[in-house]
Amino acid sequence: MVKHVVIMAGGAGKRLWPASNRETPKQLLELNRGKSLLYGTLERAFALDVEGRVIIVTHQSQVEGCVAACRDFSGEQRRKVLILAEPVARNTAPALALAARWIEFNGSPDDTVLVLAADHLISPVEAFARDVETASLPASRGFLVTFGIIPTFPSTGYGYVESSVGDDPVRDVLSFREKPDRSRAEEFLARGNYFWNSGMFAYSVKTFLEELASSSPDIAGPFAELEASSFPLEVREGVQVPSGLAAVERVYKKTAADSVDYAVMEKSRRIKVVPATMGWNDVGSWDVIAEESLTLPPDILGEADGSNYVYSDLPVALCGVKDLIVVIKNGAVLICRKGESQLVKNVVDSLRETGRDELL
């Protein structure tokens, strides 16, 4: 089994505006039947009973929210949690470089790591644990391992991983493909050796840092300047959190911003894929939340059509309408037709471009 779990929890979740904002991003929202998505990710991490640490990498403004997500866990579980804070968002490659350097100083370069996103839904936990166990062996042998999700429809919203043909539980990665158009997605689905890119990985710290240095020296170089003393910590509610960010801030001023997919995975020749058996959903839109019935029932007045979905701080009356998504949170209102909630991202981009930061 892997030694540590690293949870990436720094995203903004703009597709779930207005509930998700800078102070309360998607992973901290109570979307999973009264619990946050980060809480569910921590549950899965603890279920693996790893020997090492459960490391949450997040933006400095979200540290308190991450601490709060840990409160309902036992004292023994909280003692395993370490929160590393980023002074500014630089995408996932720097976030994972930060975690890797901490493990290098406080564990061993040979330690293996499981990387999870804080905002995924995964079940059952038994299948999840089996998939992680499958990935742990090639990870310990010097490979970067990604988890491929068996596609159930020709999605144009996910990137794809092309694997070697066969039924092996661990396969070679032949290529990464960007989000395709409909016809190409249908082709990928028909071929049978294309998987959705889950954004979850397993690797040893040594392998990750070597591949990062080879493919993205503009990121690896600044992080090489960190020392063991660069990570001062204190304990807050049983969880270790940063007590200072001076050294990390100096590094982040120098490092490039890039995703781990572009910075490392798509450039490496030391990569494998495990076709996952677990159920997976990245909770990427209000349509997904409505379809999965994740949230607790709201206070709906009037003659509500069962086809509508409401997530609101206030009682909502719906009359004579159907197939709507209504979200009222943080002093803003979203109304869209079901099937169109991906357009919320355009609204957020427009608000940012027009200087309406108070709504973000």
Number of C-alpha atoms within 10 A of each C-alpha: 20 23 20 25 27 27 26 24 28 29 20 19 21 23 21 25 26 22 25 20 22 17 13 17 22 28 29 23 22 18 21 19 12 11 16 20 25 29 24 19 20 23 15 20 24 18 13 20 16 17 12 17 22 25 25 29 25 24 23 17 16 21 21 13 17 23 20 14 21 20 15 10 14 10 13 9 19 21 16 18 23 23 25 24 28 23 18 14 17 19 16 23 22 26 27 21 20 24 23 25 24 21 22 18 14 10 16 15 17 18 20 28 29 25 21 22 23 26 28 19 17 16 14 13 16 14 15 21 19 16 19 21 16 18 29 23 18 21 30 23 13 18 22 25 30 27 25 25 23 20 18 9 11 19 19 16 15 18 18 25 25 22 22 16 13 10 9 10 13 22 19 17 23 18 15 20 17 13 16 18 12 13 11 14 21 15 13 23 19 12 10 14 22 28 26 25 23 22 18 17 24 30 27 27 27 19 21 26 22 13 20 24 18 14 18 20 16 15 23 22 15 18 23 15 13 18 14 12 10 16 22 14 17 13 12 12 13 19 21 20 23 19 12 14 18 12 15 21 14 15 21 20 12 13 17 18 17 17 15 19 15 15 24 23 25 17 17 18 14 17 21 25 28 24 25 23 19 19 14 16 15 15 21 18 20 25 21 16 17 17 10 12 14 16 18 14 12 14 13 16 11 10 11 16 14 10 12 16 27 24 24 19 14 12 12 17 12 16 10 8 12 15 14 21 21 20 23 19 17 16 9 12 13 19 14 17 14 20 14 13 20 18 12 20 16 12 16 21 12 12 15 14 10 9 10 11 11 8 15 20
